[in-house]
């Protein structure tokens, strides 16, 4: 205590450094490298005298007692959890029932294997374990249990026995009916309300932040989410305080104005994004039928611009209505604690929507066989000299086998792709190969951004790379394949290194509605059974030039590259969409002959049919070329895969 008091003697104005940042400050010096204007001066004597002579300032006082400061940091004694599943009356899906009622699940025989260099043998040795008992040596592998279920609420729980933090995480998902958020205005109002309500209670929750209690409130496709990360001893107080504040918060007009402007700025900044970022978003919007991707950026910009303060004020009153609730409690909390947290949330948030009516907001687009789709746009920002292209192959609906093979392929292919296009050919500084799983559909992506070449040139060289890579894969050594498989198994079976890592894995499987808690063990075991010939056959089936795989090519072409491609400065631009004001893509009348010439020069003889997405030709070609001028029209007329729950 004496040391602390002595230290206070040094906290005086004479020993302080004051930093003032203001647009009206007078400066006399310029920083050499950045050109920043600044000045430095010592305190004047009258300033020091003023600061030291009048020290009785009523506004400077100790704050009121902070009720959110935790005073107990003990670990809750582990209690064997009990399953809360008693029947199927309220089950939202068969996937849920499978995860909720299983007392014994398949698990690794050896749970502690961090020091094992190769985990291939560990991956294939599995046994059944009881989820209601602690798993000695590897409790992070024990999945959550379904603790409680009612007509409107589901509670999942996992008590941490490994990382032993004195904190608990609570994740609350409030799912709304799709009909409640299916229109653009509702979606934007939900997003704005989350921002505004969070801002409105910032001052009230400031003491909790000082005490180390954290929360987040945001919206997703068809749900609201509230996340808590707090010291266990004060979590119930913090939860109740935040939920009540959010439920009863008032929308202030000045806050609305600020966040409306922020949303408008966010949408406008989209047009200033890098071409590779725009390509990725365009591909996602075209190949997935989701409520949010039904609307173009132009439509969203127009819609948010028309929103009024009264719109948001009225919507905030019904924001928490017609919701079901799913909750996950993880950390330093026993079963009775989890039930108490659930009761707090239920009492305040009052979920009324039956959980059995869970809806999945979208599904993936199915490409026609032997078809190449070109979705090429002029650049929004003519000052950006870069062009970009993303070539996407739709592998099909998810199976664990296809997913594992695709992951191995990306590992081997990605390195060669970067070396070929980036290092050797120097076609672009951003060169990526990656896979994705959205709405139950697997896709393989090749994305390149270049300041020297147009999208069609880049797309052609991606195709040539794949032709060369097929030969590389056929000659791949067994040693290299085993090395890749071992690495993949080691990654999948790596023990979580932090509590948040374990939390995110369990929560992601609850949030997506799949409850695939044993995915790591199943995937690792599958990796261990794969052979090099399996991978080679997978490539020949989905990507070999002999099978004429369908692909979706999204491109952004810079002004400079467009002039080179068309051979003229006044090259023809596609018309603006009359319905939503969106820039259309280049059609067959713009790029048809260029694509045809490019393909005719390749070493593969293809019979071609070229059209845009608004007409049809009756020729039966080996490869059909389709120019997608309007991605929304393409998506509305294309076939779709089943929804995620139907696939799984």
C-alpha positions as CSV (number, residue, x, y, z in Angstrom):
1,X,0.0,0.0,0.0
2,X,2.8,2.4,0.8
3,X,4.4,1.8,-2.5
4,X,1.2,2.6,-4.3
5,X,0.7,5.8,-2.3
6,X,4.3,6.9,-3.0
7,X,3.7,6.3,-6.7
8,X,0.8,8.8,-6.6
9,X,3.2,11.5,-5.6
10,X,4.7,11.3,-9.1
11,X,1.4,11.8,-10.8
12,X,1.6,15.6,-11.1
13,X,1.1,18.1,-13.9
14,X,4.8,18.9,-14.1
15,X,5.5,15.2,-15.0
16,X,2.7,14.8,-17.5
17,X,2.7,14.6,-21.3
18,X,-0.5,16.0,-22.9
19,X,-1.4,15.0,-26.4
20,X,-4.0,17.3,-28.2
21,X,-5.4,16.3,-31.6
22,X,-7.8,18.9,-33.1
23,X,-8.3,20.3,-36.6
24,X,-7.9,23.9,-35.3
25,X,-4.5,23.4,-33.6
26,X,-1.7,25.7,-34.8
27,X,1.5,23.9,-35.8
28,X,5.0,24.9,-36.7
29,X,6.7,21.6,-37.8
30,X,6.2,19.0,-40.5
31,X,7.0,15.3,-40.1
32,X,9.7,14.3,-42.6
33,X,8.1,11.1,-44.1
34,X,4.4,11.4,-43.6
35,X,4.1,15.2,-44.0
36,X,2.0,15.4,-40.8
37,X,1.8,18.9,-39.2
38,X,2.6,19.1,-35.5
39,X,4.1,21.2,-32.8
40,X,5.8,20.5,-29.4
41,X,6.0,23.0,-26.5
42,X,6.6,23.0,-22.8
43,X,3.9,24.0,-20.3
44,X,3.7,27.7,-19.5
45,X,4.1,28.6,-15.8
46,X,0.6,30.0,-15.6
47,X,-0.8,26.7,-16.9
48,X,1.0,24.6,-14.2
49,X,-0.1,27.1,-11.6
50,X,-3.7,26.9,-12.7
51,X,-3.6,23.1,-12.7
52,X,-2.1,22.8,-9.3
53,X,-3.8,25.6,-7.4
54,X,-7.4,24.6,-7.9
55,X,-7.6,20.9,-7.1
56,X,-11.0,20.8,-5.6
57,X,-13.0,19.9,-8.6
58,X,-16.5,18.4,-7.9
59,X,-16.6,16.6,-11.2
60,X,-13.5,14.6,-10.3
61,X,-14.7,11.9,-8.0
62,X,-14.7,8.2,-7.5
63,X,-17.4,6.4,-9.5
64,X,-20.3,4.6,-7.9
65,X,-19.9,1.0,-6.8
66,X,-19.6,-1.2,-9.9
67,X,-22.1,-4.0,-9.5
68,X,-20.6,-6.0,-12.4
69,X,-17.1,-6.5,-10.8
70,X,-16.7,-10.2,-10.1
71,X,-15.4,-11.2,-6.7
72,X,-15.4,-15.0,-7.0
73,X,-13.2,-16.8,-9.5
74,X,-13.5,-20.3,-8.3
75,X,-14.1,-23.3,-10.7
76,X,-17.5,-24.9,-10.6
77,X,-17.2,-28.6,-9.6
78,X,-17.8,-30.8,-12.6
79,X,-21.2,-32.6,-12.4
80,X,-22.0,-35.4,-14.9
81,X,-24.6,-33.8,-17.2
82,X,-28.0,-35.3,-17.9
83,X,-29.6,-35.4,-21.3
84,X,-32.7,-33.1,-21.6
85,X,-34.2,-34.9,-24.6
86,X,-37.4,-36.7,-23.7
87,X,-39.1,-37.0,-27.1
88,X,-39.6,-35.7,-30.6
89,X,-42.5,-33.4,-30.0
90,X,-40.6,-30.2,-30.5
91,X,-37.6,-31.4,-32.5
92,X,-36.7,-29.1,-35.4
93,X,-35.0,-31.8,-37.6
94,X,-33.8,-35.3,-37.7
95,X,-30.3,-34.0,-37.4
96,X,-31.2,-32.4,-34.1
97,X,-32.8,-35.6,-32.8
98,X,-29.8,-37.6,-33.7
99,X,-27.4,-35.3,-31.8
100,X,-29.8,-34.6,-28.9
101,X,-30.7,-38.1,-27.9
102,X,-27.3,-39.9,-28.2
103,X,-25.8,-40.8,-24.9
104,X,-22.9,-42.7,-26.5
105,X,-21.1,-41.4,-29.5
106,X,-18.2,-42.5,-31.7
107,X,-14.9,-41.0,-30.5
108,X,-11.1,-41.4,-30.9
109,X,-9.7,-44.3,-28.8
110,X,-6.7,-42.1,-28.0
111,X,-7.7,-38.6,-27.0
112,X,-4.4,-37.2,-25.9
113,X,-2.1,-37.3,-29.0
114,X,-0.5,-33.9,-29.2
115,X,3.0,-35.4,-29.2
116,X,2.2,-38.0,-31.8
117,X,3.9,-37.0,-35.1
118,X,1.6,-39.0,-37.4
119,X,-2.0,-39.3,-36.4
120,X,-3.1,-41.7,-39.2
121,X,-3.4,-44.7,-36.9
122,X,-5.1,-42.6,-34.2
123,X,-7.7,-41.5,-36.8
124,X,-8.8,-45.1,-37.6
125,X,-9.0,-46.3,-34.0
126,X,-12.4,-45.3,-32.6
127,X,-14.6,-46.4,-29.7
128,X,-17.9,-45.4,-28.2
129,X,-17.9,-42.9,-25.3
130,X,-20.5,-41.6,-22.9
131,X,-21.2,-37.9,-23.3
132,X,-22.6,-37.6,-19.8
133,X,-19.2,-38.3,-18.3
134,X,-15.9,-36.5,-18.3
135,X,-13.4,-37.7,-21.0
136,X,-10.1,-38.0,-19.1
137,X,-7.1,-36.8,-21.2
138,X,-9.2,-35.1,-23.9
139,X,-12.4,-33.5,-22.6
140,X,-12.4,-30.9,-25.4
141,X,-13.5,-33.8,-27.7
142,X,-16.6,-34.4,-25.6
143,X,-19.6,-32.8,-27.4
144,X,-22.2,-30.5,-25.8
145,X,-25.4,-32.1,-24.5
146,X,-28.9,-30.9,-25.2
147,X,-29.9,-29.8,-21.7
148,X,-33.4,-28.6,-22.2
149,X,-36.1,-28.3,-24.9
150,X,-39.5,-26.7,-24.9
151,X,-41.9,-25.6,-27.6
152,X,-39.9,-22.4,-28.2
153,X,-36.5,-22.9,-26.7
154,X,-33.5,-25.2,-27.0
155,X,-30.6,-25.2,-24.5
156,X,-27.2,-26.8,-25.2
157,X,-24.5,-27.0,-22.5
158,X,-20.8,-27.9,-22.2
159,X,-18.9,-27.4,-19.0
160,X,-15.2,-26.7,-19.6
161,X,-12.8,-28.9,-17.6
162,X,-9.7,-28.2,-19.6
163,X,-8.9,-24.5,-19.8
164,X,-10.4,-23.7,-16.4
165,X,-11.1,-20.1,-17.0
166,X,-13.4,-18.4,-14.4
167,X,-15.5,-17.2,-17.4
168,X,-18.6,-18.5,-19.2
169,X,-19.8,-17.9,-22.7
170,X,-23.5,-17.7,-23.6
171,X,-24.6,-17.6,-27.2
172,X,-28.3,-16.8,-27.9
173,X,-29.8,-17.3,-31.3
174,X,-33.3,-15.7,-31.8
175,X,-34.6,-17.1,-35.1
176,X,-37.3,-15.3,-37.0
177,X,-39.7,-16.6,-39.6
178,X,-38.3,-16.0,-43.1
179,X,-41.6,-14.2,-44.0
180,X,-40.7,-11.6,-41.3
181,X,-37.3,-10.7,-42.9
182,X,-37.8,-11.7,-46.5
183,X,-38.3,-8.1,-47.8
184,X,-35.3,-5.8,-48.3
185,X,-36.6,-3.1,-45.9
186,X,-37.1,-5.7,-43.1
187,X,-33.6,-6.9,-43.6
188,X,-32.1,-3.4,-43.5
189,X,-34.3,-2.4,-40.6
190,X,-33.1,-5.4,-38.6
191,X,-29.5,-4.6,-39.2
192,X,-29.9,-0.9,-38.4
193,X,-31.9,-1.7,-35.2
194,X,-29.1,-3.9,-33.9
195,X,-26.5,-1.2,-34.5
196,X,-28.7,1.6,-33.0
197,X,-29.8,-0.3,-29.9
198,X,-26.2,-1.4,-29.2
199,X,-25.1,2.2,-29.4
200,X,-28.0,3.4,-27.3
201,X,-27.0,1.3,-24.3
202,X,-23.2,1.9,-24.7
203,X,-23.1,4.3,-21.8
204,X,-25.2,2.1,-19.5
205,X,-23.0,-0.9,-20.2
206,X,-19.7,1.0,-19.8
207,X,-19.2,-0.1,-16.1
208,X,-19.6,-3.7,-17.2
209,X,-16.9,-3.3,-19.8
210,X,-14.6,-1.9,-17.2
211,X,-15.3,-5.1,-15.1
212,X,-14.3,-7.4,-18.0
213,X,-17.9,-8.3,-19.0
214,X,-18.5,-8.3,-22.8
215,X,-21.4,-8.8,-25.1
216,X,-22.3,-8.4,-28.8
217,X,-25.6,-8.0,-30.5
218,X,-26.0,-8.4,-34.3
219,X,-28.3,-9.8,-37.0
220,X,-27.7,-12.7,-39.5
221,X,-29.7,-14.0,-42.4
222,X,-32.9,-14.8,-40.5
223,X,-31.9,-14.4,-36.9
224,X,-30.7,-12.1,-34.1
225,X,-27.7,-13.2,-32.0
226,X,-26.6,-12.0,-28.5
227,X,-23.2,-13.2,-27.3
228,X,-22.0,-13.0,-23.7
229,X,-18.5,-13.5,-22.5
230,X,-18.3,-12.7,-18.8
231,X,-16.9,-13.8,-15.4
232,X,-19.2,-16.6,-14.2
233,X,-20.0,-15.0,-10.8
234,X,-21.6,-12.0,-12.5
235,X,-22.9,-13.4,-15.7
236,X,-26.5,-13.7,-14.6
237,X,-26.6,-10.0,-13.4
238,X,-24.9,-8.9,-16.7
239,X,-27.2,-11.0,-18.9
240,X,-30.3,-9.7,-17.2
241,X,-29.1,-6.1,-17.4
242,X,-28.2,-6.3,-21.1
243,X,-31.3,-8.2,-22.3
244,X,-33.6,-5.7,-20.4
245,X,-31.7,-2.7,-21.8
246,X,-31.9,-4.1,-25.4
247,X,-35.5,-5.0,-25.1
248,X,-36.5,-1.5,-23.8
249,X,-33.9,0.7,-25.5
250,X,-35.3,3.8,-27.3
251,X,-34.2,4.8,-30.8
252,X,-32.8,8.3,-30.8
253,X,-33.0,10.2,-34.1
254,X,-29.4,11.5,-34.0
255,X,-28.1,7.9,-33.6
256,X,-30.4,6.8,-36.4
257,X,-29.0,9.5,-38.7
258,X,-25.4,8.5,-37.9
259,X,-25.9,4.8,-38.6
260,X,-28.0,5.4,-41.7
261,X,-25.2,7.4,-43.1
262,X,-22.7,4.7,-42.1
263,X,-24.8,2.0,-44.0
264,X,-25.0,4.2,-47.1
265,X,-21.3,4.8,-47.0
266,X,-20.7,1.0,-46.6
267,X,-22.8,0.3,-49.7
268,X,-21.1,3.1,-51.7
269,X,-17.7,1.8,-50.7
270,X,-18.5,-1.5,-52.4
271,X,-18.0,0.2,-55.7
272,X,-14.5,1.2,-54.6
273,X,-13.5,-2.3,-53.5
274,X,-10.7,-4.2,-55.1
275,X,-11.8,-6.2,-58.3
276,X,-11.0,-9.5,-56.7
277,X,-13.4,-8.7,-53.8
278,X,-16.1,-7.7,-56.1
279,X,-15.6,-10.9,-58.1
280,X,-16.0,-13.0,-55.0
281,X,-19.2,-11.3,-53.9
282,X,-20.7,-11.4,-57.5
283,X,-20.0,-15.2,-57.6
284,X,-21.6,-15.7,-54.2
285,X,-24.7,-13.7,-55.2
286,X,-25.1,-15.5,-58.5
287,X,-24.6,-19.1,-57.3
288,X,-26.6,-19.0,-54.1
289,X,-30.3,-18.5,-53.6
290,X,-30.4,-16.5,-50.3
291,X,-32.8,-13.9,-49.2
292,X,-30.1,-11.3,-48.7
293,X,-28.5,-12.0,-52.1
294,X,-31.8,-11.4,-53.9
295,X,-31.0,-7.7,-53.9
296,X,-28.2,-5.9,-55.7
297,X,-26.0,-3.3,-54.0
298,X,-27.9,-0.6,-56.0
299,X,-31.2,-1.8,-54.7
300,X,-29.9,-1.9,-51.1
301,X,-28.5,1.6,-51.5
302,X,-31.8,2.9,-52.7
303,X,-33.7,1.1,-50.0
304,X,-31.6,2.3,-47.1
305,X,-31.7,5.9,-48.5
306,X,-35.5,5.9,-48.3
307,X,-35.7,4.6,-44.7
308,X,-36.9,7.2,-42.1
309,X,-36.4,7.6,-38.4
310,X,-40.1,6.6,-37.9
311,X,-39.6,3.4,-39.9
312,X,-36.8,2.3,-37.5
313,X,-38.5,3.5,-34.4
314,X,-41.6,1.5,-35.2
315,X,-39.6,-1.6,-36.2
316,X,-37.6,-1.6,-33.0
317,X,-40.8,-2.2,-31.1
318,X,-41.4,-5.5,-32.8
319,X,-37.7,-6.5,-33.3
320,X,-37.9,-9.3,-30.6
321,X,-41.4,-10.6,-31.6
322,X,-42.1,-13.9,-33.3
323,X,-38.8,-15.5,-32.4
324,X,-37.7,-19.0,-31.3
325,X,-34.6,-19.3,-29.1
326,X,-31.6,-21.6,-29.2
327,X,-28.9,-21.2,-26.6
328,X,-25.4,-22.5,-26.0
329,X,-23.7,-22.2,-22.6
330,X,-20.0,-23.1,-22.5
331,X,-17.3,-22.6,-19.8
332,X,-17.3,-22.4,-16.1
333,X,-20.9,-23.3,-15.6
334,X,-22.6,-26.4,-14.3
335,X,-26.0,-27.7,-15.6
336,X,-28.1,-25.7,-13.1
337,X,-26.2,-22.6,-14.0
338,X,-27.1,-23.1,-17.7
339,X,-30.7,-23.6,-16.8
340,X,-30.7,-20.4,-14.8
341,X,-29.2,-18.4,-17.7
342,X,-31.9,-19.9,-20.0
343,X,-34.6,-18.8,-17.6
344,X,-33.3,-15.3,-17.5
345,X,-33.3,-15.0,-21.3
346,X,-36.7,-16.6,-21.7
347,X,-38.3,-14.3,-19.1
348,X,-37.0,-11.1,-20.7
349,X,-36.9,-12.0,-24.5
350,X,-40.1,-14.1,-24.4
351,X,-39.7,-16.4,-27.4
352,X,-43.1,-17.4,-28.9
353,X,-42.3,-19.0,-32.3
354,X,-42.3,-22.9,-32.3
355,X,-38.8,-24.2,-32.9
356,X,-40.1,-27.0,-35.1
357,X,-40.7,-24.6,-37.9
358,X,-37.0,-23.9,-38.5
359,X,-36.4,-22.6,-42.0
360,X,-33.2,-22.7,-44.0
361,X,-32.8,-19.4,-45.9
362,X,-31.2,-20.6,-49.2
363,X,-29.8,-23.2,-51.5
364,X,-27.1,-23.5,-54.1
365,X,-27.4,-23.1,-57.9
366,X,-26.8,-26.1,-60.2
367,X,-24.9,-25.4,-63.4
368,X,-26.0,-27.0,-66.7
369,X,-23.8,-29.8,-67.9
370,X,-20.9,-28.9,-70.3
371,X,-21.6,-25.2,-70.0
372,X,-19.3,-22.2,-69.4
373,X,-20.9,-19.2,-68.0
374,X,-19.3,-15.7,-68.4
375,X,-20.4,-13.0,-66.0
376,X,-18.0,-10.2,-67.0
377,X,-18.5,-6.5,-65.8
378,X,-16.8,-3.3,-66.6
379,X,-15.0,-1.8,-63.6
380,X,-16.9,0.5,-61.3
381,X,-13.8,2.5,-60.5
382,X,-11.9,3.6,-63.6
383,X,-9.0,4.8,-61.5
384,X,-8.2,1.2,-60.5
385,X,-5.9,-0.3,-63.1
386,X,-6.6,-3.9,-61.9
387,X,-8.8,-6.5,-63.5
388,X,-9.8,-9.8,-61.8
389,X,-11.4,-13.1,-62.6
390,X,-12.8,-15.9,-60.5
391,X,-13.4,-19.3,-62.1
392,X,-15.7,-21.5,-60.1
393,X,-16.4,-25.2,-60.5
394,X,-19.5,-26.5,-58.7
395,X,-18.5,-29.9,-57.4
396,X,-22.0,-30.8,-56.2
397,X,-23.9,-31.4,-53.0
398,X,-21.9,-32.2,-49.8
399,X,-20.7,-35.6,-48.9
400,X,-17.9,-36.2,-46.5
401,X,-15.9,-38.1,-49.1
402,X,-16.2,-35.3,-51.8
403,X,-15.3,-32.7,-49.2
404,X,-12.2,-34.6,-48.0
405,X,-11.0,-35.2,-51.6
406,X,-11.6,-31.5,-52.5
407,X,-9.6,-30.4,-49.5
408,X,-6.7,-32.6,-50.4
409,X,-6.8,-31.4,-54.0
410,X,-6.8,-27.7,-52.9
411,X,-3.7,-28.4,-50.8
412,X,-1.8,-29.9,-53.7
413,X,-3.2,-27.7,-56.4
414,X,-3.0,-24.4,-54.5
415,X,0.7,-24.4,-54.2
416,X,1.2,-25.2,-57.9
417,X,-1.3,-22.7,-59.0
418,X,0.4,-19.9,-57.1
419,X,3.8,-20.9,-58.3
420,X,2.7,-21.1,-62.0
421,X,0.5,-17.9,-62.3
422,X,2.2,-15.7,-59.7
423,X,5.8,-16.7,-59.6
424,X,6.6,-17.9,-63.1
425,X,4.0,-16.2,-65.4
426,X,3.6,-13.1,-63.1
427,X,0.0,-12.7,-64.2
428,X,-1.1,-11.2,-60.9
429,X,0.0,-10.4,-57.4
430,X,-3.2,-11.9,-55.9
431,X,-3.5,-15.6,-56.8
432,X,-5.7,-17.9,-54.8
433,X,-7.1,-21.4,-55.1
434,X,-9.6,-22.4,-52.4
435,X,-12.7,-24.5,-51.8
436,X,-16.0,-23.5,-50.2
437,X,-19.1,-25.1,-48.7
438,X,-22.2,-22.9,-48.8
439,X,-25.7,-24.1,-48.4
440,X,-24.6,-27.7,-48.6
441,X,-22.9,-27.2,-52.0
442,X,-19.1,-27.7,-52.6
443,X,-17.3,-25.4,-54.9
444,X,-13.7,-25.0,-56.1
445,X,-12.5,-21.4,-56.9
446,X,-9.5,-20.0,-58.8
447,X,-9.2,-16.2,-58.2
448,X,-6.6,-13.9,-59.8
449,X,-6.2,-10.1,-59.8
450,X,-3.9,-8.6,-62.3
451,X,-2.8,-5.1,-63.3
452,X,-1.4,-6.4,-66.7
453,X,-4.1,-8.8,-68.1
454,X,-7.8,-8.8,-68.7
455,X,-10.2,-11.5,-67.2
456,X,-10.5,-13.6,-70.4
457,X,-6.8,-13.9,-70.7
458,X,-6.5,-14.9,-67.0
459,X,-9.3,-17.4,-67.4
460,X,-7.6,-19.0,-70.4
461,X,-4.4,-19.4,-68.4
462,X,-6.3,-20.9,-65.5
463,X,-7.6,-23.5,-67.9
464,X,-4.2,-24.2,-69.2
465,X,-2.9,-24.6,-65.7
466,X,-5.5,-27.2,-65.0
467,X,-4.6,-29.1,-68.1
468,X,-1.0,-29.1,-67.0
469,X,-1.9,-29.9,-63.4
470,X,-3.8,-33.1,-64.4
471,X,-0.5,-34.5,-65.7
472,X,1.2,-33.4,-62.5
473,X,-1.4,-35.2,-60.4
474,X,-1.1,-38.4,-62.5
475,X,2.6,-38.4,-61.8
476,X,2.3,-37.4,-58.1
477,X,4.4,-39.6,-55.9
478,X,2.9,-41.8,-53.2
479,X,5.3,-40.2,-50.7
480,X,4.0,-36.7,-51.5
481,X,0.3,-37.9,-51.2
482,X,1.0,-39.5,-47.8
483,X,2.6,-36.3,-46.6
484,X,-0.5,-34.3,-47.6
485,X,-2.9,-36.8,-46.0
486,X,-0.9,-36.9,-42.8
487,X,-0.9,-33.1,-42.6
488,X,-4.6,-32.9,-43.2
489,X,-5.2,-35.5,-40.4
490,X,-3.0,-33.6,-38.0
491,X,-4.8,-30.4,-38.7
492,X,-8.3,-32.0,-38.2
493,X,-7.2,-33.8,-35.0
494,X,-5.2,-30.9,-33.4
495,X,-6.5,-30.3,-29.9
496,X,-8.1,-26.9,-29.3
497,X,-5.4,-24.6,-27.9
498,X,-7.8,-22.1,-26.3
499,X,-11.3,-22.1,-24.9
500,X,-12.5,-19.9,-27.7
501,X,-11.3,-22.4,-30.2
502,X,-13.3,-25.2,-28.7
503,X,-16.3,-22.8,-28.2
504,X,-16.4,-21.8,-31.9
505,X,-16.3,-25.4,-33.1
506,X,-19.3,-26.5,-31.1
507,X,-21.2,-23.3,-31.7
508,X,-20.8,-23.3,-35.5
509,X,-22.4,-26.7,-35.6
510,X,-25.3,-25.5,-33.5
511,X,-25.7,-22.2,-35.4
512,X,-25.8,-23.9,-38.8
513,X,-28.4,-26.4,-37.6
514,X,-26.4,-29.5,-38.6
515,X,-25.2,-30.6,-35.1
516,X,-22.3,-32.5,-36.7
517,X,-20.4,-32.7,-33.5
518,X,-18.3,-35.7,-34.6
519,X,-17.3,-34.2,-38.0
520,X,-13.6,-34.0,-37.0
521,X,-13.3,-37.7,-36.1
522,X,-15.3,-38.8,-39.1
523,X,-13.2,-36.6,-41.5
524,X,-9.9,-37.8,-40.1
525,X,-10.9,-41.4,-40.4
526,X,-12.0,-40.8,-43.9
527,X,-8.7,-39.1,-44.8
528,X,-6.8,-42.2,-43.5
529,X,-8.7,-44.5,-45.9
530,X,-8.1,-42.4,-49.1
531,X,-5.7,-43.4,-51.8
532,X,-3.9,-41.5,-54.5
533,X,-6.0,-43.2,-57.1
534,X,-9.1,-41.8,-55.3
535,X,-7.8,-38.3,-55.7
536,X,-6.9,-38.8,-59.3
537,X,-10.3,-40.2,-60.1
538,X,-12.0,-37.3,-58.4
539,X,-10.0,-34.8,-60.5
540,X,-10.9,-36.7,-63.8
541,X,-14.6,-36.8,-62.8
542,X,-15.0,-33.1,-61.9
543,X,-12.1,-31.1,-63.5
544,X,-10.5,-32.9,-66.4
545,X,-10.8,-31.3,-69.8
546,X,-12.0,-34.7,-71.1
547,X,-15.2,-34.4,-69.1
548,X,-15.9,-30.8,-70.2
549,X,-16.7,-29.6,-66.7
550,X,-19.1,-26.7,-66.3
551,X,-17.7,-23.5,-64.8
552,X,-18.9,-20.0,-63.8
553,X,-16.5,-17.2,-64.7
554,X,-16.9,-13.9,-62.9
555,X,-14.8,-11.0,-64.1
556,X,-14.1,-7.3,-63.5
557,X,-12.3,-5.6,-66.4
558,X,-10.5,-2.4,-65.9
559,X,-11.0,0.5,-68.3
560,X,-7.4,0.2,-69.6
561,X,-7.7,-3.6,-70.2
562,X,-11.1,-3.2,-71.9
563,X,-9.6,-0.8,-74.4
564,X,-6.9,-3.3,-75.2
565,X,-9.4,-6.2,-75.4
566,X,-11.8,-4.4,-77.7
567,X,-9.0,-2.6,-79.6
568,X,-10.7,0.8,-79.3
569,X,-11.0,3.6,-76.7
570,X,-14.8,3.9,-77.2
571,X,-15.5,0.3,-76.5
572,X,-19.3,-0.7,-76.1
573,X,-20.6,-0.7,-72.6
574,X,-23.4,-3.0,-71.5
575,X,-26.7,-1.2,-70.8
576,X,-27.8,-0.3,-67.3
577,X,-30.5,-2.6,-65.9
578,X,-33.8,-0.7,-66.2
579,X,-35.4,-2.6,-63.2
580,X,-32.9,-1.9,-60.4
581,X,-30.4,0.5,-61.9
582,X,-27.6,-2.1,-61.8
583,X,-24.8,-2.3,-64.3
584,X,-25.4,-5.3,-66.6
585,X,-22.6,-7.6,-67.7
586,X,-21.1,-7.9,-71.1
587,X,-23.2,-10.1,-73.4
588,X,-22.6,-12.3,-76.4
589,X,-22.8,-9.3,-78.7
590,X,-19.8,-7.8,-76.8
591,X,-17.5,-10.7,-76.0
592,X,-18.9,-13.7,-78.0
593,X,-16.4,-13.5,-80.9
594,X,-13.5,-12.9,-78.5
595,X,-14.3,-16.0,-76.4
596,X,-14.9,-18.0,-79.6
597,X,-11.5,-17.0,-81.0
598,X,-9.8,-17.8,-77.8
599,X,-11.3,-21.2,-77.5
600,X,-10.7,-22.0,-81.2
601,X,-7.0,-21.4,-80.7
602,X,-6.8,-23.9,-77.8
603,X,-5.6,-27.5,-78.3
604,X,-9.0,-28.9,-77.5
605,X,-11.5,-29.2,-80.3
606,X,-14.9,-28.1,-79.0
607,X,-18.1,-27.6,-80.8
608,X,-19.4,-24.2,-79.6
609,X,-22.7,-22.6,-79.1
610,X,-22.7,-19.0,-77.9
611,X,-25.7,-17.2,-76.4
612,X,-26.6,-14.8,-73.6
613,X,-29.0,-15.5,-70.7
614,X,-32.0,-14.1,-72.5
615,X,-32.2,-16.3,-75.6
616,X,-31.8,-20.0,-76.5
617,X,-30.2,-21.9,-79.3
618,X,-31.1,-25.4,-80.4
619,X,-27.7,-26.6,-81.4
620,X,-26.5,-29.5,-79.2
621,X,-22.8,-28.6,-78.6
622,X,-20.1,-30.4,-76.6
623,X,-19.5,-27.1,-74.8
624,X,-22.1,-24.3,-74.5
625,X,-21.1,-20.7,-73.8
626,X,-23.6,-18.6,-71.9
627,X,-23.0,-14.9,-71.2
628,X,-24.8,-13.9,-68.0
629,X,-25.8,-10.2,-68.4
630,X,-28.1,-10.2,-65.4
631,X,-27.1,-12.4,-62.5
632,X,-30.5,-12.2,-60.9
633,X,-32.3,-13.4,-64.1
634,X,-29.7,-16.2,-64.3
635,X,-30.3,-17.3,-60.8
636,X,-34.1,-17.2,-61.0
637,X,-34.2,-19.4,-64.1
638,X,-31.4,-21.8,-63.0
639,X,-32.0,-25.1,-61.3
640,X,-31.2,-25.2,-57.6
641,X,-29.9,-27.9,-55.3
642,X,-31.9,-29.0,-52.3
643,X,-31.6,-27.0,-49.0
644,X,-28.9,-27.8,-46.5
645,X,-31.2,-29.8,-44.2
646,X,-32.5,-31.8,-47.2
647,X,-28.9,-32.6,-48.3
648,X,-27.7,-33.7,-44.8
